[in-house]
């Protein structure tokens, strides 16, 4: 007779908690879609704030990558430069408390 028959196993696999962005209960307006135009022009501050107003809580690097992709840089070095510029603008907005960080990875408009 084995021990498994006498005692029920208590071990359960660990389930990692998942963080989902909180959806904002409002409809998109055409004025909210300006973030793509701002990003294409290289106006990073306006594009960051407009993008976060539309999407709500989002991953920090997800915002950066989306805005840089909308600017459509031609070379890889231009992509890196644009990403550093957007990151610098976002860090300044965080220091000014116009953007709030959640658990180091998520950002949202204050």
C-alpha atoms as a printed R data frame, in Angstrom:
    type eleno elety resid chain resno       x      y       z
1   ATOM     1    CA   UNK     A     1   0.000  0.000   0.000
2   ATOM     2    CA   UNK     A     2   1.471  3.378  -0.937
3   ATOM     3    CA   UNK     A     3   1.379  6.584   1.035
4   ATOM     4    CA   UNK     A     4  -0.532  8.369  -1.749
5   ATOM     5    CA   UNK     A     5  -3.535  6.249  -1.022
6   ATOM     6    CA   UNK     A     6  -3.625  7.229   2.638
7   ATOM     7    CA   UNK     A     7  -2.945 10.960   2.385
8   ATOM     8    CA   UNK     A     8  -4.251 13.415  -0.156
9   ATOM     9    CA   UNK     A     9  -1.492 15.508  -1.755
10  ATOM    10    CA   UNK     A    10  -1.540 19.162  -0.658
11  ATOM    11    CA   UNK     A    11   0.958 20.568  -3.155
12  ATOM    12    CA   UNK     A    12  -0.456 22.886  -5.819
13  ATOM    13    CA   UNK     A    13   1.506 24.638  -8.555
14  ATOM    14    CA   UNK     A    14   2.186 28.323  -7.931
15  ATOM    15    CA   UNK     A    15   0.065 30.636 -10.057
16  ATOM    16    CA   UNK     A    16   1.809 33.918 -10.820
17  ATOM    17    CA   UNK     A    17  -0.397 36.958 -10.202
18  ATOM    18    CA   UNK     A    18  -1.176 38.868 -13.379
19  ATOM    19    CA   UNK     A    19  -1.521 42.621 -13.558
20  ATOM    20    CA   UNK     A    20  -3.958 43.902 -16.117
21  ATOM    21    CA   UNK     A    21  -4.263 47.559 -17.076
22  ATOM    22    CA   UNK     A    22  -7.387 49.182 -15.733
23  ATOM    23    CA   UNK     A    23  -9.697 50.145 -18.590
24  ATOM    24    CA   UNK     A    24 -11.029 53.667 -18.590
25  ATOM    25    CA   UNK     A    25 -14.806 53.728 -18.984
26  ATOM    26    CA   UNK     A    26 -15.040 56.368 -21.703
27  ATOM    27    CA   UNK     A    27 -15.432 56.441 -25.460
28  ATOM    28    CA   UNK     A    28 -12.599 57.368 -27.798
29  ATOM    29    CA   UNK     A    29 -12.918 60.713 -29.465
30  ATOM    30    CA   UNK     A    30 -11.139 61.962 -32.556
31  ATOM    31    CA   UNK     A    31  -9.292 64.512 -30.428
32  ATOM    32    CA   UNK     A    32  -7.789 61.613 -28.449
33  ATOM    33    CA   UNK     A    33  -6.210 60.132 -31.557
34  ATOM    34    CA   UNK     A    34  -3.837 63.089 -31.939
35  ATOM    35    CA   UNK     A    35  -1.002 61.217 -30.213
36  ATOM    36    CA   UNK     A    36  -0.036 59.599 -33.518
37  ATOM    37    CA   UNK     A    37   0.231 62.993 -35.207
38  ATOM    38    CA   UNK     A    38   2.319 64.383 -32.343
39  ATOM    39    CA   UNK     A    39   4.635 61.358 -32.443
40  ATOM    40    CA   UNK     A    40   5.071 61.618 -36.209
41  ATOM    41    CA   UNK     A    41   6.148 65.247 -35.765
42  ATOM    42    CA   UNK     A    42   8.524 64.397 -32.903
43  ATOM    43    CA   UNK     A    43   6.505 66.311 -30.297
44  ATOM    44    CA   UNK     A    44   7.151 63.724 -27.600
45  ATOM    45    CA   UNK     A    45   5.648 65.426 -24.549
46  ATOM    46    CA   UNK     A    46   2.277 65.994 -26.169
47  ATOM    47    CA   UNK     A    47   2.255 62.520 -27.704
48  ATOM    48    CA   UNK     A    48   3.050 60.804 -24.370
49  ATOM    49    CA   UNK     A    49   0.271 62.614 -22.513
50  ATOM    50    CA   UNK     A    50  -2.262 62.135 -25.328
51  ATOM    51    CA   UNK     A    51  -1.401 58.424 -25.663
52  ATOM    52    CA   UNK     A    52  -1.789 57.814 -21.932
53  ATOM    53    CA   UNK     A    53  -5.097 59.706 -21.912
54  ATOM    54    CA   UNK     A    54  -6.378 57.314 -24.561
55  ATOM    55    CA   UNK     A    55  -5.005 54.017 -23.261
56  ATOM    56    CA   UNK     A    56  -4.862 54.458 -19.485
57  ATOM    57    CA   UNK     A    57  -2.383 52.424 -17.438
58  ATOM    58    CA   UNK     A    58   0.217 51.001 -19.825
59  ATOM    59    CA   UNK     A    59   3.675 49.452 -19.702
60  ATOM    60    CA   UNK     A    60   6.435 52.095 -19.755
61  ATOM    61    CA   UNK     A    61   8.375 50.561 -22.635
62  ATOM    62    CA   UNK     A    62   5.162 49.771 -24.477
63  ATOM    63    CA   UNK     A    63   4.437 53.504 -24.642
64  ATOM    64    CA   UNK     A    64   7.987 54.296 -25.770
65  ATOM    65    CA   UNK     A    65   8.026 51.626 -28.472
66  ATOM    66    CA   UNK     A    66   4.594 52.590 -29.789
67  ATOM    67    CA   UNK     A    67   5.462 56.299 -30.052
68  ATOM    68    CA   UNK     A    68   8.830 55.655 -31.687
69  ATOM    69    CA   UNK     A    69   7.223 53.274 -34.177
70  ATOM    70    CA   UNK     A    70   4.705 55.964 -35.099
71  ATOM    71    CA   UNK     A    71   7.555 58.386 -35.834
72  ATOM    72    CA   UNK     A    72   8.797 55.871 -38.464
73  ATOM    73    CA   UNK     A    73  12.562 56.287 -38.175
74  ATOM    74    CA   UNK     A    74  14.521 55.167 -41.241
75  ATOM    75    CA   UNK     A    75  17.547 53.590 -39.542
76  ATOM    76    CA   UNK     A    76  18.160 51.636 -36.388
77  ATOM    77    CA   UNK     A    77  20.299 54.409 -34.922
78  ATOM    78    CA   UNK     A    78  17.466 56.896 -35.408
79  ATOM    79    CA   UNK     A    79  15.178 54.462 -33.580
80  ATOM    80    CA   UNK     A    80  17.569 54.319 -30.618
81  ATOM    81    CA   UNK     A    81  17.943 58.108 -30.506
82  ATOM    82    CA   UNK     A    82  14.177 58.600 -30.622
83  ATOM    83    CA   UNK     A    83  13.654 55.990 -27.873
84  ATOM    84    CA   UNK     A    84  16.161 57.784 -25.640
85  ATOM    85    CA   UNK     A    85  14.431 61.101 -26.293
86  ATOM    86    CA   UNK     A    86  11.008 59.672 -25.418
87  ATOM    87    CA   UNK     A    87  12.414 58.012 -22.288
88  ATOM    88    CA   UNK     A    88  13.968 61.320 -21.232
89  ATOM    89    CA   UNK     A    89  10.689 63.154 -21.750
90  ATOM    90    CA   UNK     A    90   8.796 60.491 -19.785
91  ATOM    91    CA   UNK     A    91  11.258 60.640 -16.872
92  ATOM    92    CA   UNK     A    92  10.901 64.431 -16.784
93  ATOM    93    CA   UNK     A    93   7.102 64.123 -16.779
94  ATOM    94    CA   UNK     A    94   7.350 61.604 -13.938
95  ATOM    95    CA   UNK     A    95   9.553 63.988 -11.933
96  ATOM    96    CA   UNK     A    96   7.042 66.785 -12.590
97  ATOM    97    CA   UNK     A    97   4.291 64.364 -11.467
98  ATOM    98    CA   UNK     A    98   2.268 64.710 -14.644
99  ATOM    99    CA   UNK     A    99   2.728 60.959 -15.121
100 ATOM   100    CA   UNK     A   100   2.525 58.396 -12.313
101 ATOM   101    CA   UNK     A   101   4.496 55.148 -12.185
102 ATOM   102    CA   UNK     A   102   2.955 51.960 -10.823
103 ATOM   103    CA   UNK     A   103   5.349 49.223  -9.693
104 ATOM   104    CA   UNK     A   104   8.210 50.534 -11.867
105 ATOM   105    CA   UNK     A   105   6.797 49.067 -15.087
106 ATOM   106    CA   UNK     A   106   3.410 50.745 -15.520
107 ATOM   107    CA   UNK     A   107   2.659 54.425 -16.180
108 ATOM   108    CA   UNK     A   108  -0.558 56.438 -16.185
109 ATOM   109    CA   UNK     A   109  -1.613 60.082 -16.409
110 ATOM   110    CA   UNK     A   110  -1.892 61.743 -13.011
